[in-house]
Structure formats: structure tokens, C-alpha cells
Amino acid sequence: MSRCRISSDGERLGGCLEKLAVDHHRAASARHSCPRSLTKVIAALLAFACSAHALAECKVEKYAELPVMMHDRQPIIEGTINGARATFVADSGAFFSMLWSDRIERFKLLFRNKAESIPMYGSSGSVSAHRTTVDDFTLRGFGSGVVHKVQFLVVGDSVDGTDGVIGQNIIGRADTEFDLANGVIRLFHTTGCENYSLAYWHGTAPVSEMRIQPLSDLHQHILGTATLNGREIRVLLDTGASNSALTLRAAKQAGFDPAKAERSFPAVTSPMGGRETELWFERFEVLDLGGEKIRNVLLQVNDFPDVDEFDMLLGVDFFLSHRIYVSGSQHKLYFTYNGGPVFDLREPHAIGTSGSAGAPVAAAAPAAMSEPSGDAAEYARRGAAADTRGDRATAMADFDAAIRLNPSDAESFYRRGTVKWENHDNAGARADFDQALKLRPDVPEWLTARGMLLLDLGDDAGATADFDALVRVTPAKENPDLTVADIYESHGRYEQAVSRVSRWIDTHGGDPKLPQAQNSRCWFRAQWGKELDQALADCNAALKGRPTDGAALDSRGLVWLRLGKYDNSIADYKAALRVQPKQPTSLYGLALAQIRSGNTIDGNKKMLEALATDSTVAERFKKFGVTP
């Protein structure tokens, strides 16, 4: 009788693939033929049925298992560049791995070529990129060896604290399993498995399958097909996208009318040279993804610029709600449903919306989640994934387990604190933040969070101390005072916001960001309703040489409104709307200025337009004392 075998040089597992036609009883009997001592190991690696027939035909080698920690809706993996720790976004939508331009000096790297233009989804067509070579590169979970002379593209600047992106040239070279809900990406080599299902974990849960475009060096993107309202669409699976989204073109073909959308708002499509575009939310009758049908599905619709290759992005929300195996040799996806909403629309701009996409009707029995091995880090990763999905109960339980197993795990204290804060347990959140910062006192993100919590608790002195510490530990080039000013503004502490941004302006006379800072101070004072003459001077300075700056025109429109100069206010708001036609504050401010000037008919129409764009805009104006 053949046995499952695992080699020591890559956990090669032969004969453990369950053919779709195999009866469950035969599969169970075959599993029992494996040596008892290997049972747990095999179950943890690849829980396939063992048989002599399968042994002869199908071999699977797992050659990497990358630990993934979800952070700000991005899957983060760790490695080293020339011996220095580095963090990356695991991005299945990136055809090549990238480093951010502002990290080149940090890692003592050199540009290897002249800038070239490369296409980038969500940007204005393409972005400028250099190339660089990393002499010594490692990726956690990718084996213990150091890889030499690894090529990276160099683009943009970091906006999320990471050092770059690991793309398909590394994580898409063979078969890839995305198990983000359990905090891991696995990489496999397979031979002889053409007639076998590779969703080895599924148990009794339904397995969906989707054909994908053949992967090659020239075509690295994971592109499949689905149907929306019965019409075929092309889907791109992209772990680098924080939300799934439908293109405007495909939405219109499925019957979408932007004028009748539930709501819309402006947004920047990409941090790397992206343009501002419009987003909508709309419900569609049925989305069929490989046999997994979701009815009355609420989808985000994006006006992506110059995109012809796909009709829909399946982002990290889809990856968190599914376990996915990408088979390059079969040109096929296998995936099972984890439970919960498929598409996560919990964004600040979507607060107050009624519901999100529910469970697929074809997946009434979600696949069972893997049981953690008892490792604190594994519980922490799973907790972070659960929190990102909005499953706070699971997140709390997993962080509790991580802390119990490793009481020195500062990050789990911090992350559990954020879950408690989301659950309105402010006292519990403060205790966890205090413990996290006791263990690691100089983490900027944690100081920021505790400072904001202390503002909520009315502890202004404690918040000030945390924000001062944040400024001390953050590099000056990242402009922490401006970050703190924005925090104070978001809490309605306009005087403190003005003070912080003034401190920055006083020491950055020739900085390119100076007009933005002047506009911020104008906006803070306009909301505050005080120092309006100084606010006007700030807005005028921000607009000097930039007369079509929509944000500064919007700010000055509010200043004029506060001063009772309604004609000036109307002129500025109209100018701002020529730049950003759907800006809610400009629409609402124009409505107020028109009503106060006596033009109630146009004012009321504009107010309805503003509220249709953003139902919260009236409440925002009310908070700083400006009402009809």
C-alpha cells in the first residue's frame, strides 16, 4: 500500500489530491491509510485523499508559506533588503514587484536606468518608473536562503508606511493559495494534477471554479470571467485593491444609470499619480462568480481611467471572504466562501448606508476555518484578518489567545484595543493602548490612536502629550504637525488645529506643501468661525499662482459665507464646482449662500443635489454652526 510522503526539502506531498469524482467514503478510507504519526502534519499542509492511483498521477510541492498581517485593508508581508527589515504589500494586481522612491536612500540602493513609463491601474494611464537591483533579498516564509540580484521597479512615494509591493513576478510564478482569513499565502509547484480539484480544504463546503487567462511572463494578471445580470464580465483578482469595484462601462452595460445611483462622491483612484474621479454605489440583480451567486448585490462603481482589460476588480474584501487557489497549469481558480459579507463597503464615506452584499445563495455552508496551531503569531494574524472583515467577536477571541500565549506581544494589545474602541469600550481600549505603548513606547501609529482616544475621553493633556511624542518620533519630512492638526480638526478642536498647522508654517517658508498648509489653516478658521480676516489671508495666499485650486476655493467660499459676503461666496463655490463638480461641501455651501442671498429656489435645488451626493454634509456644517 502506498503511503503519503513528505520530503524534508520542501514538504513534497505525493498522492494526496482528492479527485472530484472520488466517493467521500473511499477518500476517508484512503486518508486512514496514512501513518498515524503524519496525520496532523498532512492535515495542516494538504488534507487530500491518499491513494496509489493519485500517487502515480499528481504531485504537489508547497515551497513557500508567507505569513500575512492585515493592516489598513492591505495584506502585509515581511522580508529584508540588504539585511534591513522591509515590509511589503502582497499585491496580486501588480505585474512586477516595486519599491517606493523615498525608500531608495534608506536601503542604499541605486537607480539602474532612465525613467520609463509603465501602465498602472487607477492612475492617469501610466506612471514614471526606474529600476533598481537588490543585492540580497529575503522574504519571510520563502525559505531560509538569501536571493541575490533581485530586480524591482521604483515608483511613487510610500503613503502607508510600507517599503514596496511584492507582485506577480514573485508570488505568481507557480500556483498560489490566498488564505488571507487565516493570515497566510502559500505557493505550490504541481505536476500531473490536470484532472484534480485543488481546493483540498473544502470538506463539505461548495467549491466554485472560474477559468482564468493563461499566466505568462507577459501576462501576469489573474483575469477570469463572471456574469453580472446575465452579461459576461472580465474580473481581475487584485489583493492590492482595498475594495472590489465595477467599472462604470460594465455597470452601464448591466443597466446602471449614474443619475439614479444610491449615492456618489469624489475620490482619488490611486496614490501613484491617480486622478480624482467619481464613485457610486448601486445594487445589481445578481453577480455570478464561478457558480457562486450573490443576489441584490451592492457594488462600488468606479470611473476607472483608460481601463480595457477588466470590467471588475475583486479586491481584498473578496479575498478575505474566500479561500482561493490559483492554478496556473489548469488556468483555473478554485475558491470557497468563508462566511460574512462578500464585499465590504465599511468606508468613512459609506457611513449610514443600509446594508452591504450578503452571503452568496450557493454557499449556504461556508468552509470551516483552519484551527490555529497554537502559535501566538498565527492567532494575531487571524485576528487582524477578522477585524478587517468586521468580525469583531472572532478578532477579540484571537487577540485574547495571542496575548495569553505571548504576554509581550505589544501589537496584539494594540490591535485588541482598536477592536474594543470600535465596540465603544473606551476604557478597555485605553488599557490595551497603555500596555502596548508600555512595551513599545515609540510607535507613531499607536501614539496617534491613543491621542485620538484621549480626546474622545476628554483628556486633553494626555492627548497633547501623545501628540508631542508622535512629533518627536516621526521623521520631520513626514510632517507630523500637519497630521496632528488634522486630528484636532476632526475632533472639532479648531483652535488647537490652527496652532499646530501654524507651527509647521512658521518653519517651512519655501516648502512645496506650503499652499496646502495655508489652505488647511484657512479651512480650520472658517469652521471655527474666528480669525476670519486671517483665514481670508491664508486662502488668498494658497490661491496665489493656483487660482483654480478647488479645495482653496471651497475654503474661501465658507469664509465669505461666514462674513456675510454672499456674492463672493457664490462666486468661489461655483468656481470650486467647475473643478470638482460633485464636491459635497461646495454644493452645500453654494446652496446656503444662495438661500441667504434671497435665491431660495436655486438654493433649495442645490441643497437637494448636495444631500443626494453626501447625506451627511448638512450634519457636518451643523457641527461648526452653519445651517440654513
Secondary structure, DSSP 4 states (H G I P E B T S, - for coil): ----EE-TTT-EEES----TTS-HHHHHHHHHTS-GGGHHHHHHH--PPP-HHHHHH-EEEEEEEEE-EEETTEEEEEEEETTEEEEEEE-TT-SS-EEEGGGTTTTT----S--EEEE-TTBSSEEEEEEEEEEEEEETTS-SSPEEEEEEEEES--SSS--EEE-HHHHTSSEEEEEGGGTEEEEEEEES-TTS---TT-TTS--EEEEBPPP-SS--S-EEEEEETTEEEEEEE-TT-SS-EEEHHHHHHTT--GGG-SEEEEEES-TTTBPEEEEEEEEEEEEEETTEEEEEEEEEEE--SS--S-SEEE-HHHHHTEEEEEETTTTEEEEEE-SS-SS----GGGTT--------TT-SSPPPPPPP-S-HHHHHHHHHHHHHHT-HHHHHHHHHHHHHH-TT-HHHHHHHHHHHHHTT-HHHHHHHHHHHHHHSTT-HHHHHHHHHHHHHTT-HHHHHHHHHHHHHHS-GGG-HHHHHHHHHHHTT-HHHHHHHHHHHHTT-TT-TTHHHHHHHHHHHHHHHT-SHHHHHHHHHHHHTT-TT-HHHHHHHHHHHHHHT-HHHHHHHHHHHHHHSTT-HHHHHHHHHHHHHTT-HHHHHHHHHHHHHH-TTHHHHHHHTT---
